Amino acid sequence: MRAKTILVVDDDQAMQEMLVSLLEDHSFKAASAGSAEAALDLIRTSDYDAVISDIRMPGKDGVELLGEIREARPETPVILMTAYGSIDSAVAAMKAGAFDYITKPFQRDEVMFALERAFAHRSLEEENRRLRRAVDKTARFGDLIGNSPAMRDTFALIRKIANTANNVLITGESGTGKEVVARTIHFSGPRASKPFIPVNCTAIPEGLLESELFGHVRGAFTGAYTSKRGLFEEAKDGTLFLDEIGDLGPLIQAKLLRVLQDSEIRPVGGTQSMVVDTRVIAATNKDLREEIKAGRFRRDLFYRLNVIPVHIPPLRERLEDIPPLVNAFLEKHASGEKRTVTSDAMKYLLRHNWEGNARELENAIERALVLSETNALTAESLATENTDTFVKPLEDSLLQTALDRRMTLRELSDRYVDAVLELADGNKVQAARILGINRRTLYRRGDGHEEQPATS
């Protein structure tokens, strides 16, 4: 990867040299300037990944320099240094748009920690911009794809809730796309220009999760060399997505409940609370009502999160979504080549149970694209060692779905006809032959007319 370049601005030559040496020791490229004016000359001609600047300098000070950097390079994080440690200078720096500030004298690790957070924040902002562009340029909901009634209902629900600030709880099996739904809610509403920050609650050790979510003050615990903003504060005015919320421990559940009740956070080791306007979207593949009965999840927290419930059914219950998902995954992974699936391959995919849901389907397509020697993926190229999961007949799946949802006979008939049309690639003559009906029935169905029963 390209080595990141840092610009150091300080009128103290010794401080310049020390910071440049420190940065180069950590594999950064470093440039330096002795004044704000000299720094601006460099910034106009070069792109820096971050700027570290003193506040007190002759001529323009660091806060004025920050303002000009924000105009010229708004994506560049600026870390300000002050030898005075006054609250006023720190507040002024943060209000002016500084990413962070450090107080002289400082430990060398403090500089590295501040840069690490700045780069992580910049990476997240770039991802958010990419996702916003993806939402802007397409008529569909981001990466959400589907023609099934369940997905159309989900799209309609997102339209209703995107402009609200209510907490949302997304449920569904692993791989159904819960994070995609959360991103779509965020980027379809007024918070789209603000951060969307995902947190996998199972990926962070419970002992560190409190600090990650709420932040900590310097000296709060061993290794806390500097204060750190928590993810609730990073997501201020935006959305915090808490994935696998059902795996939170009881202590964090209690603290999260208090934040949701009061809209205030208190960093670990801190004495002052801070008001944050952060929308929370949570997701889980667990049945939280069962977790409540088992004593593993707080009932009051569940009701705080479950203001707007969104359930994503498993892929085996919405077979109509498989063909458009396949097409989307082909486009995503085919590297610009025109790749398709054969009719037999599509039938093969429609007979799979998809225990891993859309994620498993995407993996199957990606693997077949690598292994297939032809442009059209065949059933053989999609086969895996787990062929025993390709055993559930299409009609059995539809019947089970009909039973689960208490469908009427007309609804079941419509679903089956739609599925057969997908199998026949829209060929109504072939679909009519499979269904054992006159093809005029399908043509009239497409025109919104019902086939009249024959009379004697």
C-alpha positions as a LaTeX table, in Angstrom:
\begin{tabular}{lrrr}
\hline
Residue & $x$ (\AA) & $y$ (\AA) & $z$ (\AA) \\
\hline
Met1 & 0.00 & 0.00 & 0.00 \\
Arg2 & 1.07 & 3.61 & $-0.61$ \\
Ala3 & 2.80 & 5.15 & 2.38 \\
Lys4 & 0.67 & 7.93 & 3.84 \\
Thr5 & 2.09 & 11.45 & 3.73 \\
Ile6 & 1.78 & 13.77 & 6.72 \\
Leu7 & 2.42 & 17.52 & 6.75 \\
Val8 & 3.90 & 18.90 & 9.98 \\
Val9 & 3.42 & 22.65 & 10.62 \\
Asp10 & 5.29 & 24.31 & 13.51 \\
Asp11 & 7.46 & 27.40 & 13.84 \\
Asp12 & 9.70 & 25.49 & 16.28 \\
Gln13 & 12.40 & 23.84 & 14.14 \\
Ala14 & 13.22 & 21.26 & 16.82 \\
Met15 & 9.56 & 20.23 & 17.09 \\
Gln16 & 9.38 & 19.93 & 13.28 \\
Glu17 & 12.42 & 17.66 & 13.17 \\
Met18 & 11.21 & 15.51 & 16.07 \\
Leu19 & 7.79 & 14.91 & 14.51 \\
Val20 & 9.21 & 14.22 & 11.03 \\
Ser21 & 11.62 & 11.69 & 12.54 \\
Leu22 & 8.82 & 10.07 & 14.56 \\
Leu23 & 6.59 & 9.76 & 11.49 \\
Glu24 & 9.35 & 8.32 & 9.32 \\
Asp25 & 10.15 & 5.79 & 12.04 \\
His26 & 6.54 & 4.60 & 11.66 \\
Ser27 & 6.81 & 4.27 & 7.86 \\
Phe28 & 5.02 & 7.51 & 7.01 \\
Lys29 & 6.29 & 10.06 & 4.53 \\
Ala30 & 6.61 & 13.47 & 6.14 \\
Ala31 & 6.91 & 17.06 & 4.97 \\
Ser32 & 7.22 & 20.14 & 7.14 \\
Ala33 & 6.54 & 23.86 & 7.09 \\
Gly34 & 7.48 & 26.61 & 9.54 \\
Ser35 & 4.38 & 28.75 & 9.08 \\
Ala36 & 0.74 & 28.57 & 8.02 \\
Glu37 & 1.56 & 30.47 & 4.82 \\
Ala38 & 4.28 & 27.98 & 3.84 \\
Ala39 & 1.95 & 25.08 & 4.67 \\
Leu40 & $-0.80$ & 26.47 & 2.41 \\
Asp41 & 1.67 & 26.73 & $-0.47$ \\
Leu42 & 2.45 & 23.03 & $-0.06$ \\
Ile43 & $-1.22$ & 22.04 & 0.31 \\
Arg44 & $-2.15$ & 23.82 & $-2.93$ \\
Thr45 & 0.31 & 21.69 & $-4.91$ \\
Ser46 & 0.32 & 18.37 & $-3.02$ \\
Asp47 & $-2.21$ & 16.03 & $-1.45$ \\
Tyr48 & $-1.57$ & 15.10 & 2.19 \\
Asp49 & $-3.30$ & 12.31 & 4.10 \\
Ala50 & $-3.25$ & 14.36 & 7.31 \\
Val51 & $-1.92$ & 17.61 & 8.75 \\
Ile52 & $-0.43$ & 18.07 & 12.24 \\
Ser53 & $-0.16$ & 21.74 & 13.14 \\
Asp54 & 0.71 & 23.86 & 16.14 \\
Ile55 & $-1.97$ & 26.38 & 17.17 \\
Arg56 & 0.28 & 29.25 & 18.33 \\
Met57 & 2.42 & 30.49 & 15.39 \\
Pro58 & 3.47 & 33.92 & 14.09 \\
Gly59 & 1.16 & 35.29 & 11.42 \\
Lys60 & $-1.78$ & 32.97 & 10.83 \\
Asp61 & $-2.33$ & 30.62 & 13.74 \\
Gly62 & $-3.28$ & 26.96 & 13.55 \\
Val63 & $-7.03$ & 27.58 & 13.76 \\
Glu64 & $-6.88$ & 29.99 & 10.80 \\
Leu65 & $-4.80$ & 27.45 & 8.89 \\
Leu66 & $-7.39$ & 24.80 & 9.73 \\
Gly67 & $-10.15$ & 26.97 & 8.25 \\
Glu68 & $-8.29$ & 27.35 & 4.95 \\
Ile69 & $-7.47$ & 23.64 & 4.79 \\
Arg70 & $-11.14$ & 22.86 & 5.33 \\
Glu71 & $-11.98$ & 25.02 & 2.32 \\
Ala72 & $-9.24$ & 23.68 & 0.05 \\
Arg73 & $-9.10$ & 20.04 & 1.18 \\
Pro74 & $-12.19$ & 19.31 & 3.30 \\
Glu75 & $-11.45$ & 15.57 & 3.37 \\
Thr76 & $-7.99$ & 16.05 & 4.96 \\
Pro77 & $-8.02$ & 15.47 & 8.75 \\
Val78 & $-6.20$ & 18.11 & 10.78 \\
Ile79 & $-4.76$ & 17.46 & 14.25 \\
Leu80 & $-3.85$ & 20.57 & 16.24 \\
Met81 & $-1.21$ & 20.88 & 18.98 \\
Thr82 & $-1.28$ & 23.33 & 21.83 \\
Ala83 & 1.31 & 23.92 & 24.52 \\
Tyr84 & $-1.24$ & 25.50 & 26.80 \\
Gly85 & $-3.86$ & 22.82 & 27.18 \\
Ser86 & $-6.58$ & 25.40 & 27.67 \\
Ile87 & $-10.19$ & 24.39 & 27.28 \\
Asp88 & $-10.82$ & 27.48 & 25.14 \\
Ser89 & $-8.23$ & 26.59 & 22.50 \\
Ala90 & $-9.40$ & 22.97 & 22.38 \\
Val91 & $-13.06$ & 23.97 & 21.99 \\
Ala92 & $-12.17$ & 26.51 & 19.29 \\
Ala93 & $-10.16$ & 23.89 & 17.42 \\
Met94 & $-12.94$ & 21.30 & 17.47 \\
Lys95 & $-15.61$ & 23.86 & 16.50 \\
Ala96 & $-13.45$ & 24.94 & 13.56 \\
Gly97 & $-13.39$ & 21.36 & 12.31 \\
Ala98 & $-10.20$ & 19.85 & 13.73 \\
Phe99 & $-10.34$ & 16.09 & 13.86 \\
Asp100 & $-8.49$ & 16.03 & 17.18 \\
Tyr101 & $-6.01$ & 17.96 & 19.31 \\
Ile102 & $-3.06$ & 16.97 & 21.48 \\
Thr103 & $-1.50$ & 18.89 & 24.32 \\
Lys104 & 2.23 & 19.62 & 24.57 \\
Pro105 & 4.21 & 18.03 & 26.04 \\
Phe106 & 2.86 & 14.76 & 24.65 \\
Gln107 & 3.98 & 11.17 & 24.46 \\
Arg108 & 4.89 & 9.91 & 21.00 \\
Asp109 & 2.17 & 7.26 & 21.14 \\
Glu110 & $-0.44$ & 10.00 & 21.41 \\
Val111 & 0.48 & 11.25 & 17.93 \\
Met112 & 0.24 & 7.74 & 16.49 \\
Phe113 & $-3.12$ & 7.07 & 18.16 \\
Ala114 & $-4.54$ & 10.35 & 16.85 \\
Leu115 & $-3.37$ & 9.55 & 13.31 \\
Glu116 & $-4.75$ & 6.02 & 13.51 \\
Arg117 & $-8.19$ & 7.34 & 14.46 \\
Ala118 & $-8.02$ & 10.02 & 11.77 \\
Phe119 & $-7.28$ & 7.50 & 9.03 \\
Ala120 & $-10.00$ & 5.15 & 10.24 \\
His121 & $-12.47$ & 8.05 & 10.23 \\
Arg122 & $-11.41$ & 9.16 & 6.74 \\
Ser123 & $-11.77$ & 5.61 & 5.42 \\
Leu124 & $-15.28$ & 5.43 & 6.86 \\
Glu125 & $-16.22$ & 8.78 & 5.29 \\
Glu126 & $-14.95$ & 7.59 & 1.89 \\
Glu127 & $-17.04$ & 4.42 & 2.19 \\
Asn128 & $-20.08$ & 6.50 & 3.11 \\
Arg129 & $-19.54$ & 8.72 & 0.06 \\
Arg130 & $-19.24$ & 5.65 & $-2.17$ \\
Leu131 & $-22.48$ & 4.25 & $-0.80$ \\
Arg132 & $-24.27$ & 7.57 & $-1.22$ \\
Arg133 & $-23.17$ & 7.69 & $-4.87$ \\
Ala134 & $-24.45$ & 4.13 & $-5.31$ \\
Val135 & $-27.84$ & 5.10 & $-3.89$ \\
Asp136 & $-27.99$ & 8.29 & $-5.96$ \\
Lys137 & $-27.30$ & 6.64 & $-9.31$ \\
Thr138 & $-29.79$ & 3.80 & $-9.08$ \\
Ala139 & $-33.55$ & 3.59 & $-8.81$ \\
Arg140 & $-33.41$ & 0.61 & $-6.51$ \\
Phe141 & $-32.64$ & 0.77 & $-2.80$ \\
Gly142 & $-28.86$ & 0.62 & $-2.78$ \\
Asp143 & $-27.81$ & $-3.01$ & $-2.96$ \\
Leu144 & $-31.26$ & $-4.26$ & $-1.96$ \\
Ile145 & $-32.63$ & $-6.45$ & $-4.75$ \\
Gly146 & $-35.82$ & $-8.45$ & $-4.97$ \\
Asn147 & $-39.14$ & $-8.95$ & $-6.71$ \\
Ser148 & $-40.86$ & $-10.99$ & $-4.02$ \\
Pro149 & $-43.84$ & $-9.62$ & $-2.07$ \\
Ala150 & $-41.69$ & $-9.73$ & 1.07 \\
Met151 & $-39.00$ & $-7.50$ & $-0.46$ \\
Arg152 & $-41.55$ & $-5.14$ & $-2.00$ \\
Asp153 & $-43.07$ & $-4.81$ & 1.47 \\
Thr154 & $-39.59$ & $-4.09$ & 2.84 \\
Phe155 & $-39.00$ & $-1.38$ & 0.23 \\
Ala156 & $-42.33$ & 0.22 & 1.13 \\
Leu157 & $-41.49$ & 0.12 & 4.84 \\
Ile158 & $-38.09$ & 1.72 & 4.23 \\
Arg159 & $-39.76$ & 4.58 & 2.37 \\
Lys160 & $-41.95$ & 5.19 & 5.43 \\
Ile161 & $-39.26$ & 5.03 & 8.09 \\
Ala162 & $-36.23$ & 6.53 & 6.34 \\
Asn163 & $-37.26$ & 10.08 & 7.26 \\
Thr164 & $-37.88$ & 9.28 & 10.91 \\
Ala165 & $-35.42$ & 9.16 & 13.80 \\
Asn166 & $-36.96$ & 6.10 & 15.48 \\
Asn167 & $-34.85$ & 3.13 & 16.52 \\
Val168 & $-35.14$ & 0.11 & 14.21 \\
Leu169 & $-34.66$ & $-3.60$ & 14.95 \\
Ile170 & $-33.88$ & $-5.78$ & 11.92 \\
Thr171 & $-34.30$ & $-9.53$ & 12.33 \\
Gly172 & $-33.50$ & $-12.40$ & 10.01 \\
Glu173 & $-31.18$ & $-15.33$ & 9.48 \\
Ser174 & $-27.47$ & $-14.84$ & 8.82 \\
Gly175 & $-26.81$ & $-13.77$ & 5.26 \\
Thr176 & $-30.23$ & $-12.27$ & 4.54 \\
Gly177 & $-28.80$ & $-8.76$ & 4.17 \\
Lys178 & $-29.64$ & $-7.07$ & 7.45 \\
Glu179 & $-26.73$ & $-4.62$ & 7.18 \\
Val180 & $-27.73$ & $-3.80$ & 3.59 \\
Val181 & $-31.22$ & $-2.93$ & 4.87 \\
Ala182 & $-29.72$ & $-0.76$ & 7.62 \\
Arg183 & $-27.52$ & 1.11 & 5.13 \\
Thr184 & $-30.48$ & 1.62 & 2.81 \\
Ile185 & $-32.57$ & 3.12 & 5.63 \\
His186 & $-29.74$ & 5.51 & 6.51 \\
Phe187 & $-28.86$ & 6.60 & 2.97 \\
Ser188 & $-32.51$ & 7.05 & 1.98 \\
Gly189 & $-33.20$ & 9.61 & 4.71 \\
Pro190 & $-32.08$ & 13.06 & 5.89 \\
Arg191 & $-29.07$ & 11.60 & 7.73 \\
Ala192 & $-27.52$ & 10.36 & 4.45 \\
Ser193 & $-24.81$ & 13.04 & 4.52 \\
Lys194 & $-23.84$ & 12.08 & 8.07 \\
Pro195 & $-21.85$ & 9.03 & 9.22 \\
Phe196 & $-23.15$ & 5.48 & 9.05 \\
Ile197 & $-21.04$ & 3.44 & 11.47 \\
Pro198 & $-21.47$ & $-0.35$ & 11.68 \\
Val199 & $-20.43$ & $-2.26$ & 14.80 \\
Asn200 & $-20.30$ & $-6.04$ & 15.03 \\
Cys201 & $-21.07$ & $-6.61$ & 18.70 \\
Thr202 & $-19.51$ & $-10.09$ & 18.62 \\
Ala203 & $-16.22$ & $-8.93$ & 17.08 \\
Ile204 & $-15.22$ & $-6.68$ & 20.00 \\
Pro205 & $-14.34$ & $-8.25$ & 23.38 \\
Glu206 & $-16.92$ & $-7.34$ & 25.99 \\
Gly207 & $-14.28$ & $-5.66$ & 28.14 \\
Leu208 & $-13.47$ & $-3.22$ & 25.33 \\
Leu209 & $-16.96$ & $-2.69$ & 23.97 \\
Glu210 & $-17.95$ & $-0.02$ & 26.50 \\
Ser211 & $-14.91$ & 2.09 & 25.56 \\
Glu212 & $-15.56$ & 1.54 & 21.84 \\
Leu213 & $-19.18$ & 2.64 & 22.10 \\
Phe214 & $-18.94$ & 5.47 & 24.63 \\
Gly215 & $-15.28$ & 6.50 & 24.48 \\
His216 & $-12.87$ & 7.03 & 27.36 \\
Val217 & $-10.84$ & 9.81 & 28.94 \\
Arg218 & $-7.09$ & 9.85 & 29.20 \\
Gly219 & $-5.87$ & 7.68 & 32.06 \\
Ala220 & $-9.19$ & 5.87 & 32.47 \\
Phe221 & $-7.37$ & 2.53 & 32.37 \\
Thr222 & $-3.96$ & 1.07 & 31.59 \\
Gly223 & $-3.04$ & 1.95 & 28.03 \\
Ala224 & $-5.42$ & 4.90 & 27.78 \\
Tyr225 & $-2.66$ & 7.32 & 26.77 \\
Thr226 & $-5.13$ & 9.78 & 25.32 \\
Ser227 & $-8.83$ & 10.46 & 25.32 \\
Lys228 & $-10.87$ & 8.68 & 22.67 \\
Arg229 & $-14.24$ & 9.49 & 21.18 \\
Gly230 & $-16.69$ & 6.60 & 21.20 \\
Leu231 & $-18.66$ & 5.34 & 18.22 \\
Phe232 & $-21.85$ & 6.97 & 19.49 \\
Glu233 & $-20.08$ & 10.32 & 19.24 \\
Glu234 & $-18.50$ & 9.42 & 15.87 \\
Ala235 & $-22.02$ & 8.68 & 14.58 \\
Lys236 & $-23.45$ & 11.93 & 15.95 \\
Asp237 & $-26.32$ & 13.18 & 13.74 \\
Gly238 & $-25.98$ & 9.94 & 11.75 \\
Thr239 & $-26.67$ & 6.26 & 12.34 \\
Leu240 & $-25.01$ & 3.65 & 14.55 \\
Phe241 & $-25.68$ & 0.11 & 13.33 \\
Leu242 & $-25.35$ & $-2.47$ & 16.12 \\
Asp243 & $-25.13$ & $-5.87$ & 14.44 \\
Glu244 & $-25.65$ & $-9.06$ & 16.45 \\
Ile245 & $-27.24$ & $-7.06$ & 19.28 \\
Gly246 & $-28.50$ & $-10.31$ & 20.81 \\
Asp247 & $-24.95$ & $-11.22$ & 21.85 \\
Leu248 & $-24.41$ & $-8.23$ & 24.14 \\
Gly249 & $-23.58$ & $-9.00$ & 27.76 \\
Pro250 & $-25.80$ & $-7.81$ & 30.62 \\
Leu251 & $-23.53$ & $-4.92$ & 31.69 \\
Ile252 & $-23.41$ & $-3.36$ & 28.20 \\
Gln253 & $-27.15$ & $-3.96$ & 27.79 \\
Ala254 & $-27.80$ & $-1.85$ & 30.89 \\
Lys255 & $-25.52$ & 0.97 & 29.73 \\
Leu256 & $-27.01$ & 0.93 & 26.23 \\
Leu257 & $-30.51$ & 1.15 & 27.68 \\
Arg258 & $-29.54$ & 4.28 & 29.61 \\
Val259 & $-28.14$ & 5.89 & 26.45 \\
Leu260 & $-31.32$ & 5.12 & 24.50 \\
Gln261 & $-33.46$ & 6.52 & 27.31 \\
Asp262 & $-31.52$ & 9.74 & 27.89 \\
Ser263 & $-29.72$ & 10.32 & 24.54 \\
Glu264 & $-26.59$ & 10.96 & 26.62 \\
Ile265 & $-23.24$ & 9.18 & 26.78 \\
Arg266 & $-20.54$ & 9.31 & 29.42 \\
Pro267 & $-17.01$ & 8.21 & 28.45 \\
Val268 & $-15.31$ & 5.56 & 30.57 \\
Gly269 & $-13.57$ & 7.36 & 33.42 \\
Gly270 & $-15.36$ & 10.62 & 32.66 \\
Thr271 & $-17.52$ & 12.71 & 34.95 \\
Gln272 & $-19.48$ & 14.69 & 32.36 \\
Ser273 & $-22.24$ & 13.37 & 30.10 \\
Met274 & $-22.70$ & 14.46 & 26.49 \\
Val275 & $-25.95$ & 14.69 & 24.53 \\
Val276 & $-25.80$ & 12.86 & 21.18 \\
Asp277 & $-28.37$ & 12.76 & 18.40 \\
Thr278 & $-27.59$ & 9.32 & 17.00 \\
Arg279 & $-30.11$ & 7.00 & 15.41 \\
Val280 & $-29.68$ & 3.37 & 16.43 \\
Ile281 & $-30.45$ & 0.53 & 14.06 \\
Ala282 & $-29.88$ & $-2.90$ & 15.59 \\
Ala283 & $-29.92$ & $-6.35$ & 14.01 \\
Thr284 & $-29.91$ & $-9.93$ & 15.22 \\
Asn285 & $-30.41$ & $-13.46$ & 13.94 \\
Lys286 & $-31.69$ & $-14.52$ & 17.35 \\
Asp287 & $-35.27$ & $-14.61$ & 18.61 \\
Leu288 & $-34.98$ & $-11.89$ & 21.25 \\
Arg289 & $-38.32$ & $-12.80$ & 22.80 \\
Glu290 & $-36.93$ & $-16.26$ & 23.51 \\
Glu291 & $-33.71$ & $-14.66$ & 24.79 \\
Ile292 & $-35.83$ & $-12.57$ & 27.17 \\
Lys293 & $-37.60$ & $-15.68$ & 28.46 \\
Ala294 & $-34.21$ & $-17.33$ & 29.01 \\
Gly295 & $-33.01$ & $-14.29$ & 30.98 \\
Arg296 & $-30.26$ & $-13.41$ & 28.50 \\
Phe297 & $-31.73$ & $-10.19$ & 27.12 \\
Arg298 & $-33.41$ & $-7.27$ & 28.86 \\
Arg299 & $-37.08$ & $-6.82$ & 28.11 \\
Asp300 & $-36.89$ & $-3.02$ & 28.53 \\
Leu301 & $-33.95$ & $-2.80$ & 26.09 \\
Phe302 & $-35.85$ & $-4.92$ & 23.57 \\
Tyr303 & $-38.78$ & $-2.50$ & 23.58 \\
Arg304 & $-36.43$ & 0.49 & 23.26 \\
Leu305 & $-34.85$ & $-1.09$ & 20.17 \\
Asn306 & $-37.97$ & $-2.62$ & 18.66 \\
Val307 & $-39.75$ & 0.67 & 17.95 \\
Ile308 & $-39.89$ & $-0.22$ & 14.24 \\
Pro309 & $-39.38$ & $-3.94$ & 13.54 \\
Val310 & $-38.15$ & $-5.05$ & 10.10 \\
His311 & $-38.03$ & $-8.79$ & 9.38 \\
Ile312 & $-36.12$ & $-10.18$ & 6.39 \\
Pro313 & $-37.42$ & $-13.65$ & 5.43 \\
Pro314 & $-34.90$ & $-16.33$ & 4.43 \\
Leu315 & $-34.16$ & $-16.71$ & 0.72 \\
Arg316 & $-35.89$ & $-20.11$ & 0.54 \\
Glu317 & $-39.18$ & $-18.32$ & 1.29 \\
Arg318 & $-38.76$ & $-15.78$ & $-1.54$ \\
Leu319 & $-37.60$ & $-17.77$ & $-4.54$ \\
Glu320 & $-38.63$ & $-14.95$ & $-6.90$ \\
Asp321 & $-35.62$ & $-13.01$ & $-5.62$ \\
Ile322 & $-33.07$ & $-15.59$ & $-6.76$ \\
Pro323 & $-32.97$ & $-14.71$ & $-10.51$ \\
Pro324 & $-32.46$ & $-10.94$ & $-9.98$ \\
Leu325 & $-29.90$ & $-11.64$ & $-7.24$ \\
Val326 & $-28.03$ & $-14.00$ & $-9.58$ \\
Asn327 & $-27.94$ & $-11.32$ & $-12.28$ \\
Ala328 & $-26.67$ & $-8.74$ & $-9.79$ \\
Phe329 & $-23.92$ & $-11.06$ & $-8.54$ \\
Leu330 & $-22.88$ & $-11.89$ & $-12.10$ \\
Glu331 & $-22.55$ & $-8.19$ & $-12.85$ \\
Lys332 & $-20.61$ & $-7.60$ & $-9.64$ \\
His333 & $-18.09$ & $-10.43$ & $-10.00$ \\
Ala334 & $-17.76$ & $-11.03$ & $-13.75$ \\
Ser335 & $-15.07$ & $-8.32$ & $-14.18$ \\
Gly336 & $-16.89$ & $-6.67$ & $-17.05$ \\
Glu337 & $-17.39$ & $-9.89$ & $-19.01$ \\
Lys338 & $-20.81$ & $-10.94$ & $-20.25$ \\
Arg339 & $-21.60$ & $-14.00$ & $-18.14$ \\
Thr340 & $-24.94$ & $-15.78$ & $-17.83$ \\
Val341 & $-26.46$ & $-18.90$ & $-16.28$ \\
Thr342 & $-28.13$ & $-21.67$ & $-18.22$ \\
Ser343 & $-31.78$ & $-22.57$ & $-17.72$ \\
Asp344 & $-30.75$ & $-25.81$ & $-16.00$ \\
Ala345 & $-28.41$ & $-23.86$ & $-13.71$ \\
Met346 & $-31.22$ & $-21.51$ & $-12.69$ \\
Lys347 & $-33.46$ & $-24.49$ & $-11.92$ \\
Tyr348 & $-30.61$ & $-25.93$ & $-9.89$ \\
Leu349 & $-30.30$ & $-22.69$ & $-7.89$ \\
Leu350 & $-34.04$ & $-22.53$ & $-7.29$ \\
Arg351 & $-33.95$ & $-26.01$ & $-5.72$ \\
His352 & $-31.31$ & $-25.13$ & $-3.13$ \\
Asn353 & $-32.32$ & $-24.57$ & 0.49 \\
Trp354 & $-29.85$ & $-21.64$ & 0.84 \\
Glu355 & $-29.19$ & $-22.02$ & 4.54 \\
Gly356 & $-26.66$ & $-19.18$ & 4.17 \\
Asn357 & $-29.20$ & $-17.08$ & 2.24 \\
Ala358 & $-28.03$ & $-14.36$ & $-0.18$ \\
Arg359 & $-24.47$ & $-14.52$ & 1.13 \\
Glu360 & $-24.24$ & $-18.21$ & 0.27 \\
Leu361 & $-25.77$ & $-17.56$ & $-3.16$ \\
Glu362 & $-23.22$ & $-14.85$ & $-3.88$ \\
Asn363 & $-20.37$ & $-17.15$ & $-2.84$ \\
Ala364 & $-21.72$ & $-19.88$ & $-5.13$ \\
Ile365 & $-21.85$ & $-17.51$ & $-8.12$ \\
Glu366 & $-18.40$ & $-16.09$ & $-7.42$ \\
Arg367 & $-16.91$ & $-19.59$ & $-7.13$ \\
Ala368 & $-18.60$ & $-20.76$ & $-10.34$ \\
Leu369 & $-17.28$ & $-17.75$ & $-12.26$ \\
Val370 & $-13.75$ & $-18.79$ & $-11.33$ \\
Leu371 & $-14.22$ & $-22.50$ & $-12.07$ \\
Ser372 & $-16.40$ & $-22.34$ & $-15.18$ \\
Glu373 & $-14.66$ & $-22.61$ & $-18.56$ \\
Thr374 & $-17.62$ & $-21.17$ & $-20.50$ \\
Asn375 & $-19.45$ & $-17.84$ & $-20.40$ \\
Ala376 & $-22.68$ & $-19.56$ & $-19.37$ \\
Leu377 & $-22.58$ & $-21.07$ & $-15.89$ \\
Thr378 & $-23.99$ & $-24.59$ & $-15.83$ \\
Ala379 & $-25.53$ & $-26.60$ & $-13.02$ \\
Glu380 & $-22.30$ & $-28.62$ & $-12.88$ \\
Ser381 & $-20.17$ & $-25.50$ & $-12.37$ \\
Leu382 & $-22.41$ & $-24.45$ & $-9.49$ \\
Ala383 & $-22.37$ & $-27.85$ & $-7.76$ \\
Thr384 & $-20.44$ & $-28.18$ & $-4.52$ \\
Glu385 & $-19.64$ & $-30.97$ & $-2.11$ \\
Asn386 & $-22.80$ & $-29.98$ & $-0.23$ \\
Thr387 & $-25.09$ & $-31.31$ & $-2.94$ \\
Asp388 & $-27.38$ & $-32.77$ & $-0.29$ \\
Thr389 & $-28.71$ & $-29.24$ & 0.26 \\
Phe390 & $-29.98$ & $-29.17$ & $-3.32$ \\
Val391 & $-32.84$ & $-31.48$ & $-2.47$ \\
Lys392 & $-35.87$ & $-29.36$ & $-1.70$ \\
Pro393 & $-38.15$ & $-29.32$ & $-4.74$ \\
Leu394 & $-39.46$ & $-25.95$ & $-5.84$ \\
Glu395 & $-43.07$ & $-26.96$ & $-5.37$ \\
Asp396 & $-42.35$ & $-28.23$ & $-1.83$ \\
Ser397 & $-40.76$ & $-24.90$ & $-0.94$ \\
Leu398 & $-43.74$ & $-22.98$ & $-2.28$ \\
Leu399 & $-46.15$ & $-25.26$ & $-0.45$ \\
Gln400 & $-44.31$ & $-24.81$ & 2.85 \\
Thr401 & $-44.26$ & $-21.03$ & 2.37 \\
Ala402 & $-47.99$ & $-21.11$ & 1.59 \\
Leu403 & $-48.67$ & $-23.08$ & 4.76 \\
Asp404 & $-46.48$ & $-20.80$ & 6.89 \\
Arg405 & $-48.17$ & $-17.65$ & 5.57 \\
Arg406 & $-51.70$ & $-19.10$ & 5.37 \\
Met407 & $-51.94$ & $-18.16$ & 1.67 \\
Thr408 & $-55.18$ & $-18.41$ & $-0.25$ \\
Leu409 & $-55.31$ & $-20.81$ & $-3.20$ \\
Arg410 & $-55.22$ & $-17.81$ & $-5.58$ \\
Glu411 & $-52.07$ & $-16.44$ & $-3.90$ \\
Leu412 & $-50.35$ & $-19.82$ & $-4.08$ \\
Ser413 & $-51.33$ & $-20.18$ & $-7.73$ \\
Asp414 & $-49.92$ & $-16.75$ & $-8.59$ \\
Arg415 & $-46.66$ & $-17.48$ & $-6.79$ \\
Tyr416 & $-46.25$ & $-20.81$ & $-8.59$ \\
Val417 & $-47.00$ & $-19.31$ & $-12.01$ \\
Asp418 & $-44.46$ & $-16.53$ & $-11.37$ \\
Ala419 & $-41.83$ & $-19.09$ & $-10.37$ \\
Val420 & $-42.44$ & $-21.23$ & $-13.46$ \\
Leu421 & $-42.18$ & $-18.13$ & $-15.68$ \\
Glu422 & $-38.80$ & $-17.45$ & $-14.08$ \\
Leu423 & $-37.73$ & $-21.04$ & $-14.79$ \\
Ala424 & $-38.77$ & $-20.61$ & $-18.43$ \\
Asp425 & $-36.88$ & $-17.29$ & $-18.72$ \\
Gly426 & $-40.18$ & $-15.51$ & $-19.44$ \\
Asn427 & $-41.10$ & $-17.82$ & $-22.33$ \\
Lys428 & $-44.87$ & $-18.10$ & $-21.90$ \\
Val429 & $-45.22$ & $-20.93$ & $-24.43$ \\
Gln430 & $-42.74$ & $-23.05$ & $-22.49$ \\
Ala431 & $-44.23$ & $-22.00$ & $-19.14$ \\
Ala432 & $-47.75$ & $-22.88$ & $-20.32$ \\
Arg433 & $-46.49$ & $-26.32$ & $-21.38$ \\
Ile434 & $-44.98$ & $-26.89$ & $-17.90$ \\
Leu435 & $-48.17$ & $-25.68$ & $-16.20$ \\
Gly436 & $-50.41$ & $-27.71$ & $-18.49$ \\
Ile437 & $-52.57$ & $-24.75$ & $-19.46$ \\
Asn438 & $-53.35$ & $-22.85$ & $-22.65$ \\
Arg439 & $-50.73$ & $-20.19$ & $-23.35$ \\
Arg440 & $-53.55$ & $-17.66$ & $-23.90$ \\
Thr441 & $-54.14$ & $-17.87$ & $-20.14$ \\
Leu442 & $-50.66$ & $-16.50$ & $-19.49$ \\
Tyr443 & $-50.99$ & $-13.79$ & $-22.11$ \\
Arg444 & $-54.32$ & $-12.67$ & $-20.64$ \\
Arg445 & $-52.83$ & $-12.84$ & $-17.16$ \\
Gly446 & $-50.09$ & $-10.47$ & $-18.29$ \\
Asp447 & $-52.70$ & $-8.08$ & $-19.65$ \\
Gly448 & $-54.58$ & $-8.08$ & $-16.35$ \\
His449 & $-57.43$ & $-10.29$ & $-17.64$ \\
Glu450 & $-58.67$ & $-13.48$ & $-16.08$ \\
Glu451 & $-59.13$ & $-16.63$ & $-18.18$ \\
Gln452 & $-62.83$ & $-17.39$ & $-18.31$ \\
Pro453 & $-63.86$ & $-20.93$ & $-17.44$ \\
Ala454 & $-64.92$ & $-23.06$ & $-20.40$ \\
Thr455 & $-68.64$ & $-23.55$ & $-20.88$ \\
Ser456 & $-70.34$ & $-26.53$ & $-22.36$ \\
\hline
\end{tabular}
